[in-house]
């Protein structure tokens, strides 16, 4: 089967198993809208296993299939793309990283897809030496706000494995004035996790932006701090 035929098969499977109750259950979490089939987790897993196990399937073909899947507006199509690539992560190459990078310009349109990619894939790319801070540098100014979010959220696990957080703070500094709410949340989440590990260096970084950065970043970043520590990051009264 060709990648297009497999895509058509997955879409037909989704349409045949649409569950409006599941869609209704989850749509409240997506302010930007939630277009989904409503597939139960077991059905998604079965579909991934079937595709990955097709005779003659190769990592290269799975990458081609993923590029088609993420262009669909249906939420589960991107989930299937992610899981397909994860199923052969032992064979990942730099080309795999560039495939995932392309996803953002093709169809990553919500926080859940973004954070799934960040949590399950980006750290593996770092561990395997297939990407680094320089390689994801352009993500910080990408047209897609969810790719910009990924530039921060995708670094949470790699950061935690480093003894020196300063290169990571230098990396996210240009994002401290990003215009998008979803990016503010991602940057704040990154800083919250950094603070848990290294209080002093994180607070020093935050203090530089106390007067200028969006307050949502600070709301997220200071969530685990005591009220006394939080007060340090209030803007000065004018």
RAMOBEL-V124256 format. One record per run of one state. SS is the DSSP state (2 for helix, 1 for strand, 0 for the rest). FROM is the first residue (numbers start at 1). TO is the last residue. Records with the same first field share a line. If there is no record, write none. Layout:
# RAMOBEL-V124256
SS: FROM-TO + FROM-TO
This chain:
# RAMOBEL-V124256
0: 1-2 + 17-19 + 30-40 + 53-58 + 70-74 + 87-88 + 92-93 + 107-110 + 128-136 + 142-144 + 154-155 + 161-165 + 176-180 + 198-198 + 208-214 + 222-226 + 232-238
2: 3-16 + 20-29 + 41-52 + 59-69 + 75-86 + 89-91 + 94-106 + 111-127 + 137-141 + 145-153 + 156-160 + 166-175 + 181-197 + 199-207 + 215-221 + 227-231
